[in-house]
């Protein structure tokens, strides 16, 4: 009798262990596939702000946020952005396909803005005396942003 209970306990423990490892593996694969969103702000005399969040979580938050946007406002967004949606999708597709490159670089005295594609991310760096801002966002979030307003 004791043997049977022992083997049942071992079997259940193994199932739970496999389930836990499998769930962790799926979570890691999701983060690896979608990437990370990173925002960094450094101002002279202030503590640096560094935020890194899995892109999948940002996408989930964007989807959940639509529940709080009144339908009439979403309809207004669709009417204003809707005609541009096919062009935006085309730009996103081209952006995905293009090699890593600097897309825009603006220098104005001590101020600068640089927009680049690095791997599968849009990278924006802004610099002015006393302030540095860095934003890195996976391309997949651009497509998800259109889906948020049903475009």
N, C-alpha and C positions, 0 to 999 in steps of 0.2 A: 504494500500500500504506500509506504513512504517513497519507494522508488518512483512510482507513477507520479506522485505530487512533485517530486524533485524534477523529473523530466519535463513536466508541464511548466513548472516555474522557469526552467532553463529555456524552454521553447518560447515562452512569452517574453522573456528578457531579450532573447535574440531578435524576435520580431520587432520589439520596441527599439532596440539598438539599430537595426537595419533601417527602420522608419525614420529615426532621428538623423542618422547619417545621410539617408536619401534626401530628406528635407533640407538639410544643410547643404548638400551638393547642389540641389536645385536652386537654392538661394544664391550660392556662390556663382553658379552658371548664369543666373539672371543678371546679377550685378556685372559679371564679366562681359556678357553680351550687350547690355544696355549702356554700360559705362557709368561714369560719375559726373556730377555737376560740381564744379569747384568755383568758389568766389573768394577772392582775397582783396582786402582793402588795407592799405597802410598809409596812415597820415602821420606827419611829423609830430612828435610829442604825444601821440595817442597809441594805445595798445593795438596791435595788428588784429584784424578780424579775418579769420579763415574758416570757411564753411565748406565742407565736402559732404555731399549727399548722393546716394545711389540714384541714377537717372530713373530707374524703375519706380522709386518712391515719389519722385517729382511728377512723373507721368500719372501715377495713381492719385496724387494730390490734385493735379489739374483736372482729372476726370471727376473726382469727388467735388471739386469747387463748383462745377457746373450746376450742381443741385442748389447752390445758393445764389445763382444768377437768375433773376426773374426772366421768364420766357419772353416778355416784350423786349427786354434789353438784349437777350440772345438773338432775337429776331432782327433787332437793329444792327447788331454786329454782323450777322449773316448778310443783311442787305448792303452794308458798307464794304465788307471784306469779300463777300461771295463772288463778285465779278472778277476779283483778283486771284481767287483760290487756284484756278488752273495754272496761272503763271507762277504762283508761289510754289506749287507742287513741282513744276518743271525746274525751277531754280533749285529746289531741294534735291531733286534727282540728279541734276548736273553737279551740284555741290558734292553729293555722295560719290559720283563717278570721277571727279577731278583728282589729280594728284595733290599732295600737300603743297601749299603755296600761300604767299601773302596776297590777299585780295584787295585790301585798301591800306594805305599808309599815308597818314597826314602828319606833317611836321609844321608847327607854327611857333617859332621861337623856342621857348622851353616846354611847350605843350606838344603832346603827340598822341595819336590814336593809331592802333594797328589792328587789323582784322585779318585772321589767318585761318586756313584749314590745316589742322594737324591730325593725322590719322582720320578718325571718324568724328572729329569734334570741331566746333566753331570756337575759336579762341580770340578774345578781345582784350587788348591791353590799352589802358588809358593812363597817361602820365602828365602831371603838371607839377610845378614846384610845390613840394610838400605832400603830394598825394600820388599814390600808385594804386591802380585798380586792375585786377586780372579776373576774367570770367572765362570759364571753359565749360562748354555744353555739348553733349553728344548730338549729332545730327538727327537722331531718331526723335528727339524731343520737338524738333521743328514740325515734323509730320503730326505728332500727337497734339500739338497746339491747334492745328486745323480741325482735328477731330473733336476737340473740346467744345467748339461752337457749331458742330455738325456740318462742317464744310468738306 
